[in-house]
């Protein structure tokens, strides 16, 4: 739909350009520009009057030009006739002297009659064409007078009857057009539209009838839509009212602007409030309410009530969205809390929740824990023990049982692994501190006898390397007895049994240094005395501390049983031995 200008058409550059063409007699160019002005100002009756006036002037101009041409032709014809008559007279005079003067005279008379008839026919043709031009110019009365004059001379002139019928039809159309314009001035657009439709059936291209019909039909449609929207507004069907008023604004933003915008604003607010009064059971409903308030504020940005209501709704939306993300994250962790995939899913969901409310401390903490846990597992597979410990100390500090306790066990295994690296580097005091920390962590886990046993044996090794041999031997003895491993080793009756007996013998003799190294060897080969083993197939996403926690053993025991290097990275679809104690 074309854009309708609201200023004065006389100020339009197109109007000035059209008038410029008219002043220099370029009628076709002027009418093209004037049509564009009429599209922008369809309701300006002065434009229609101007077009009519200009059409008359252009047709008069054309008529005057044709009249001049016709007069020139008439003068030429007269002069020709005079010359011909002179020539005929001369011929007659000469021939009259001849013997056959009587016959020649008859032929000359016949020629004169035929010539006169031809000249009359030519004159009637010129007058008929002039009358047709008057029809084109919209001068039906003058055209009818011209046709009647032709009829009085030659009633059977070709096409005359049809031309008179067209002229009479044009006269009727002119009367109807004037009547339609008068009705429009009086505001009776419905009856005016009916008349214009009748005109369009008779003369489809008459003046601006097509444009007038289009504009009136649009107005009629808009009036009907407005009536329906107003009825919906009165009935409290505000969503239907919104649909109607929005359609009107799209069709013509200037149509009854104040009424449409006032009712549309109230419809937005009322529709939102009705939804708020009903049970809000979905995020989509909340977003719809927010949209209504936002649209209302687009019409009245400073309305305090609408602004406050939208702020409240958006807070509810945030709570709903965040609650949904957090619930999904918690569900993922609840189903498989030690699964790395579940942790990654939870991290993504919590990240989305933070995007909605970045400063929420609870969500931020949960997100940071998930992120730190995932990073720690990645560091663990790369043997970056310092980074593992840093991340997991934060996690277990926030929630000791995070990932169903796997975070705590992973931290325990990281201390054991880093302490072992310290031992290999000769930094025995640092190793002792890590082993002692792992022993404390083991006490925080349920069914942690295996973990406590391993921590104690590692502390014993560090003490012995620090030359505290007697203390180391006593720790070894207590650990082996507490977990029941001493009796199982003695029952094996193999080389491991011999090593244990030798260690106990040297202890009884007070040779704690030799006993320390013997006990150390027993502990290093202890997996052979474990009475239970489980073989598992590694799946994608499995990691050592998770498996160790699930089977109540330690990463060190698994690595020893599988003769793994100090790079605890698992390969999917491979077999893994899990040694366990009862």
MARPA-980776 format. One line per 8 residues: number of its first residue (from 0); their letters; for each residue z, x, y of C-alpha. Coordinates in steps of 0.25 Angstrom, whole numbers, plus 5000, padded with zeros to 4 digits. Example, Ala and Ser with C-alpha at 12.3 -4.5 7.8 and 13.67 -1.06 7.14 Angstrom:
0 = as = 5031/5049/4982 | 5029/5055/4996
This chain:
0 = xxxxxxxx = 5000/5000/5000 | 4996/5005/5014 | 5007/5010/5023 | 5009/4999/5034 | 5012/5005/5048 | 5023/4999/5057 | 5018/5005/5070 | 5008/4999/5080
8 = xxxxxxxx = 4994/5000/5075 | 4989/5004/5089 | 4996/5017/5087 | 4989/5020/5074 | 4979/5032/5074 | 4970/5024/5065 | 4970/5012/5075 | 4966/5022/5086
16 = xxxxxxxx = 4955/5028/5077 | 4950/5014/5074 | 4949/5010/5088 | 4942/5023/5092 | 4931/5020/5082 | 4930/5006/5087 | 4928/5011/5102 | 4916/5020/5098
24 = xxxxxxxx = 4910/5009/5089 | 4913/5015/5076 | 4917/5002/5070 | 4917/5005/5055 | 4926/5017/5057 | 4935/5009/5066 | 4937/4998/5056 | 4940/5008/5045
32 = xxxxxxxx = 4952/5013/5054 | 4956/5000/5058 | 4957/4995/5043 | 4967/5007/5041 | 4975/5002/5053 | 4976/4988/5047 | 4981/4994/5034 | 4993/5000/5042
40 = xxxxxxxx = 4995/4988/5051 | 4991/4976/5042 | 4999/4966/5050 | 4993/4969/5064 | 4985/4957/5068 | 4980/4965/5080 | 4973/4974/5070 | 4966/4963/5064
48 = xxxxxxxx = 4962/4957/5077 | 4957/4971/5081 | 4948/4972/5069 | 4942/4959/5071 | 4939/4962/5085 | 4933/4976/5081 | 4925/4969/5070 | 4919/4959/5080
56 = xxxxxxxx = 4916/4971/5090 | 4909/4979/5079 | 4901/4967/5075 | 4897/4964/5089 | 4893/4978/5091 | 4885/4978/5079 | 4879/4965/5083 | 4875/4970/5097
64 = xxxxxxxx = 4869/4982/5091 | 4861/4973/5082 | 4857/4964/5093 | 4852/4976/5101 | 4844/4980/5089 | 4839/4965/5087 | 4835/4964/5102 | 4827/4977/5101
72 = xxxxxxxx = 4820/4972/5089 | 4817/4959/5096 | 4811/4966/5108 | 4803/4975/5099 | 4798/4962/5091 | 4794/4955/5104 | 4787/4967/5109 | 4780/4968/5096
80 = xxxxxxxx = 4776/4953/5096 | 4771/4955/5110 | 4762/4967/5106 | 4757/4959/5094 | 4754/4947/5102 | 4747/4955/5112 | 4739/4962/5101 | 4736/4948/5094
88 = xxxxxxxx = 4731/4942/5108 | 4722/4954/5109 | 4717/4953/5095 | 4715/4938/5097 | 4708/4940/5109 | 4698/4950/5103 | 4697/4942/5090 | 4695/4929/5097
96 = xxxxxxxx = 4682/4934/5102 | 4678/4936/5088 | 4671/4926/5079 | 4684/4923/5071 | 4693/4921/5082 | 4699/4908/5077 | 4703/4914/5063 | 4710/4926/5070
104 = xxxxxxxx = 4717/4917/5079 | 4723/4909/5067 | 4727/4922/5060 | 4734/4927/5073 | 4742/4914/5074 | 4747/4915/5060 | 4751/4930/5062 | 4758/4926/5075
112 = xxxxxxxx = 4766/4915/5067 | 4770/4924/5056 | 4774/4935/5066 | 4783/4924/5073 | 4789/4920/5060 | 4792/4934/5056 | 4798/4937/5070 | 4807/4925/5069
120 = xxxxxxxx = 4812/4929/5055 | 4815/4943/5060 | 4823/4937/5071 | 4831/4928/5062 | 4834/4940/5053 | 4840/4947/5064 | 4848/4935/5068 | 4853/4933/5054
128 = xxxxxxxx = 4857/4948/5053 | 4865/4947/5067 | 4872/4934/5061 | 4876/4942/5049 | 4882/4953/5058 | 4890/4942/5065 | 4895/4938/5052 | 4899/4952/5049
136 = xxxxxxxx = 4906/4953/5063 | 4914/4940/5059 | 4906/4931/5070 | 4904/4919/5061 | 4901/4909/5072 | 4890/4918/5078 | 4884/4921/5065 | 4884/4906/5062
144 = xxxxxxxx = 4877/4903/5075 | 4866/4914/5072 | 4864/4909/5058 | 4862/4895/5064 | 4852/4900/5074 | 4844/4907/5062 | 4845/4894/5054 | 4839/4886/5066
152 = xxxxxxxx = 4827/4895/5066 | 4826/4897/5050 | 4835/4888/5042 | 4830/4896/5029 | 4833/4910/5034 | 4837/4918/5022 | 4852/4919/5020 | 4855/4911/5032
160 = xxxxxxxx = 4863/4900/5024 | 4871/4910/5017 | 4874/4917/5030 | 4878/4904/5037 | 4888/4902/5025 | 4894/4916/5026 | 4896/4914/5041 | 4903/4901/5039
168 = xxxxxxxx = 4912/4907/5028 | 4915/4919/5038 | 4918/4909/5049 | 4928/4902/5039 | 4934/4915/5036 | 4936/4919/5050 | 4943/4906/5053 | 4952/4909/5040
176 = xxxxxxxx = 4955/4923/5044 | 4959/4919/5058 | 4968/4908/5052 | 4974/4918/5042 | 4977/4928/5054 | 4984/4917/5061 | 4992/4913/5049 | 4997/4928/5048
184 = xxxxxxxx = 5001/4928/5063 | 5009/4915/5060 | 5016/4922/5047 | 5009/4913/5037 | 5004/4925/5028 | 5003/4916/5015 | 4993/4907/5021 | 4986/4918/5028
192 = xxxxxxxx = 4985/4926/5015 | 4978/4913/5008 | 4968/4912/5019 | 4965/4927/5019 | 4963/4926/5004 | 4953/4915/5006 | 4945/4924/5016 | 4945/4935/5006
200 = xxxxxxxx = 4938/4927/4996 | 4927/4923/5005 | 4926/4936/5013 | 4933/4947/5005 | 4931/4958/5016 | 4933/4949/5028 | 4941/4957/5039 | 4955/4962/5035
208 = xxxxxxxx = 4957/4950/5025 | 4959/4959/5013 | 4970/4967/5020 | 4977/4955/5025 | 4977/4949/5011 | 4983/4962/5006 | 4994/4963/5016 | 4998/4948/5015
216 = xxxxxxxx = 4998/4949/5000 | 5007/4961/5001 | 5016/4954/5011 | 5016/4942/5002 | 5020/4950/4990 | 5031/4957/4998 | 5036/4944/5003 | 5037/4939/4989
224 = xxxxxxxx = 5045/4952/4984 | 5054/4951/4996 | 5057/4936/4993 | 5060/4940/4978 | 5069/4952/4982 | 5077/4944/4992 | 5079/4933/4981 | 5084/4944/4972
232 = xxxxxxxx = 5093/4949/4983 | 5099/4935/4985 | 5101/4933/4970 | 5108/4947/4969 | 5097/4953/4960 | 5097/4965/4968 | 5089/4974/4958 | 5078/4964/4959
240 = xxxxxxxx = 5080/4964/4974 | 5079/4979/4975 | 5066/4979/4967 | 5060/4969/4977 | 5064/4976/4990 | 5060/4989/4985 | 5046/4984/4981 | 5045/4979/4996
248 = xxxxxxxx = 5048/4992/5001 | 5038/4999/4993 | 5027/4988/4997 | 5030/4989/5012 | 5042/4996/5017 | 5041/4989/5031 | 5041/4975/5024 | 5054/4967/5029
256 = xxxxxxxx = 5061/4981/5030 | 5074/4977/5034 | 5076/4965/5025 | 5071/4973/5013 | 5079/4985/5015 | 5092/4977/5018 | 5091/4969/5005 | 5086/4981/4997
264 = xxxxxxxx = 5099/4989/5002 | 5108/4978/4998 | 5101/4976/4985 | 5103/4991/4981 | 5117/4990/4984 | 5120/4977/4977 | 5112/4981/4965 | 5120/4994/4964
272 = xxxxxxxx = 5134/4987/4966 | 5130/4976/4955 | 5127/4988/4945 | 5141/4994/4949 | 5148/4981/4947 | 5142/4980/4932 | 5147/4990/4921 | 5140/5003/4924
280 = xxxxxxxx = 5137/5008/4910 | 5126/5018/4912 | 5122/5030/4921 | 5108/5023/4923 | 5116/5011/4930 | 5124/5021/4939 | 5111/5028/4943 | 5105/5015/4946
288 = xxxxxxxx = 5116/5011/4955 | 5115/5024/4962 | 5101/5022/4964 | 5103/5008/4971 | 5113/5014/4980 | 5104/5026/4983 | 5093/5017/4987 | 5102/5009/4996
296 = xxxxxxxx = 5106/5021/5003 | 5092/5025/5005 | 5090/5012/5013 | 5104/5014/5020 | 5108/5028/5019 | 5121/5026/5027 | 5127/5014/5020 | 5141/5018/5016
304 = xxxxxxxx = 5143/5008/5005 | 5130/5012/4997 | 5133/5027/4999 | 5147/5025/4994 | 5143/5017/4982 | 5132/5027/4978 | 5142/5038/4979 | 5151/5031/4970
312 = xxxxxxxx = 5140/5028/4960 | 5135/5042/4960 | 5149/5046/4956 | 5150/5037/4945 | 5136/5041/4940 | 5141/5056/4941 | 5153/5052/4932 | 5144/5045/4922
320 = xxxxxxxx = 5134/5056/4921 | 5144/5067/4920 | 5152/5059/4910 | 5139/5057/4902 | 5136/5072/4902 | 5150/5076/4899 | 5151/5066/4887 | 5138/5071/4881
328 = xxxxxxxx = 5143/5085/4882 | 5157/5082/4876 | 5150/5074/4865 | 5141/5086/4862 | 5153/5095/4861 | 5161/5085/4853 | 5150/5084/4842 | 5149/5099/4841
336 = xxxxxxxx = 5158/5107/4850 | 5155/5120/4844 | 5140/5118/4844 | 5133/5127/4854 | 5123/5117/4856 | 5133/5106/4859 | 5139/5116/4869 | 5125/5118/4876
344 = xxxxxxxx = 5123/5103/4876 | 5137/5101/4883 | 5134/5111/4893 | 5121/5105/4897 | 5127/5091/4898 | 5139/5097/4906 | 5129/5104/4915 | 5122/5090/4918
352 = xxxxxxxx = 5136/5084/4921 | 5139/5096/4931 | 5125/5093/4938 | 5130/5079/4941 | 5144/5084/4946 | 5144/5099/4947 | 5159/5100/4952 | 5166/5092/4941
360 = xxxxxxxx = 5176/5102/4935 | 5177/5096/4921 | 5162/5096/4919 | 5161/5110/4925 | 5172/5115/4915 | 5165/5109/4903 | 5152/5114/4907 | 5157/5128/4909
368 = xxxxxxxx = 5164/5128/4896 | 5152/5124/4888 | 5144/5134/4896 | 5154/5145/4893 | 5155/5141/4879 | 5139/5142/4877 | 5139/5155/4884 | 5150/5161/4876
376 = xxxxxxxx = 5143/5157/4863 | 5131/5164/4868 | 5139/5176/4872 | 5146/5176/4858 | 5133/5177/4850 | 5129/5189/4859 | 5143/5196/4857 | 5146/5195/4872
384 = xxxxxxxx = 5161/5194/4870 | 5166/5195/4884 | 5157/5184/4888 | 5161/5175/4877 | 5176/5177/4879 | 5174/5174/4894 | 5167/5161/4892 | 5176/5156/4881
392 = xxxxxxxx = 5189/5160/4888 | 5184/5150/4898 | 5181/5139/4888 | 5193/5140/4880 | 5201/5141/4893 | 5196/5127/4897 | 5196/5121/4883 | 5202/5129/4871
400 = xxxxxxxx = 5195/5120/4861 | 5181/5120/4867 | 5170/5119/4857 | 5180/5114/4847 | 5187/5127/4847 | 5174/5136/4845 | 5175/5141/4859 | 5189/5147/4856
408 = xxxxxxxx = 5185/5153/4843 | 5173/5159/4850 | 5182/5165/4860 | 5191/5170/4849 | 5179/5177/4841 | 5174/5183/4854 | 5187/5190/4856 | 5187/5195/4842
416 = xxxxxxxx = 5173/5200/4844 | 5176/5207/4857 | 5188/5213/4851 | 5180/5218/4840 | 5170/5225/4849 | 5182/5231/4857 | 5187/5237/4843 | 5173/5242/4841
424 = xxxxxxxx = 5174/5249/4855 | 5188/5254/4853 | 5194/5245/4863 | 5205/5241/4854 | 5215/5235/4865 | 5204/5226/4870 | 5201/5222/4856 | 5215/5219/4853
432 = xxxxxxxx = 5216/5210/4866 | 5204/5202/4861 | 5209/5200/4847 | 5223/5196/4852 | 5215/5185/4861 | 5207/5181/4849 | 5221/5179/4841 | 5226/5170/4853
440 = xxxxxxxx = 5213/5162/4853 | 5214/5160/4837 | 5227/5153/4839 | 5221/5142/4848 | 5211/5138/4837 | 5215/5129/4825 | 5214/5135/4811 | 5212/5149/4817
448 = xxxxxxxx = 5218/5157/4805 | 5205/5165/4803 | 5204/5167/4818 | 5219/5172/4820 | 5217/5181/4807 | 5205/5188/4813 | 5211/5189/4827 | 5224/5196/4820
456 = xxxxxxxx = 5215/5205/4812 | 5208/5210/4824 | 5221/5212/4832 | 5226/5220/4820 | 5213/5229/4821 | 5214/5231/4836 | 5229/5235/4834 | 5226/5245/4823
464 = xxxxxxxx = 5215/5251/4831 | 5225/5253/4842 | 5233/5260/4831 | 5243/5249/4830 | 5241/5250/4815 | 5254/5244/4810 | 5253/5231/4819 | 5238/5230/4815
472 = xxxxxxxx = 5242/5230/4800 | 5253/5220/4802 | 5243/5211/4809 | 5233/5213/4798 | 5243/5209/4787 | 5248/5197/4794 | 5234/5192/4797 | 5229/5194/4782
480 = xxxxxxxx = 5242/5187/4777 | 5242/5175/4787 | 5228/5171/4783 | 5229/5173/4768 | 5218/5184/4768 | 5227/5195/4762 | 5229/5187/4749 | 5214/5184/4747
488 = xxxxxxxx = 5210/5198/4749 | 5220/5203/4739 | 5215/5192/4729 | 5201/5198/4731 | 5204/5211/4723 | 5192/5218/4730 | 5191/5230/4740 | 5196/5221/4751
496 = xxxxxxxx = 5209/5219/4743 | 5210/5234/4741 | 5209/5236/4756 | 5220/5226/4759 | 5229/5232/4748 | 5227/5246/4754 | 5230/5241/4768 | 5243/5235/4763
504 = xxxxxxxx = 5247/5247/4756 | 5245/5256/4768 | 5253/5246/4776 | 5265/5247/4766 | 5264/5262/4767 | 5265/5261/4783 | 5251/5267/4785 | 5247/5256/4795
512 = xxxxxxxx = 5235/5264/4800 | 5228/5264/4786 | 5233/5250/4783 | 5226/5245/4797 | 5212/5250/4793 | 5214/5244/4779 | 5217/5231/4785 | 5206/5232/4795
520 = xxxxxxxx = 5196/5234/4783 | 5202/5222/4776 | 5200/5213/4788 | 5186/5218/4790 | 5182/5214/4776 | 5191/5201/4776 | 5180/5191/4775 | 5178/5195/4760
528 = xxxxxxxx = 5191/5188/4758 | 5188/5175/4764 | 5189/5164/4754 | 5179/5155/4760 | 5165/5157/4766 | 5155/5147/4771 | 5140/5149/4773 | 5134/5142/4785
536 = xxxxxxxx = 5119/5141/4790 | 5119/5145/4805 | 5113/5134/4813 | 5107/5135/4827 | 5119/5135/4837 | 5129/5140/4828 | 5138/5152/4832 | 5148/5161/4825
544 = xxxxxxxx = 5161/5156/4833 | 5157/5141/4830 | 5155/5144/4815 | 5168/5152/4815 | 5176/5141/4821 | 5170/5130/4812 | 5173/5138/4800 | 5187/5143/4804
552 = xxxxxxxx = 5183/5158/4804 | 5180/5168/4814 | 5167/5175/4819 | 5171/5188/4814 | 5173/5183/4800 | 5159/5176/4800 | 5153/5189/4805 | 5160/5198/4795
560 = xxxxxxxx = 5156/5188/4784 | 5141/5189/4788 | 5141/5204/4792 | 5137/5200/4806 | 5137/5210/4817 | 5144/5208/4830 | 5133/5199/4835 | 5138/5184/4831
568 = xxxxxxxx = 5124/5178/4833 | 5120/5168/4822 | 5106/5165/4817 | 5103/5150/4813 | 5099/5147/4799 | 5107/5159/4793 | 5118/5159/4784 | 5132/5163/4789
576 = xxxxxx = 5145/5165/4780 | 5158/5159/4786 | 5170/5166/4780 | 5183/5157/4781 | 5198/5158/4777 | 5205/5146/4772
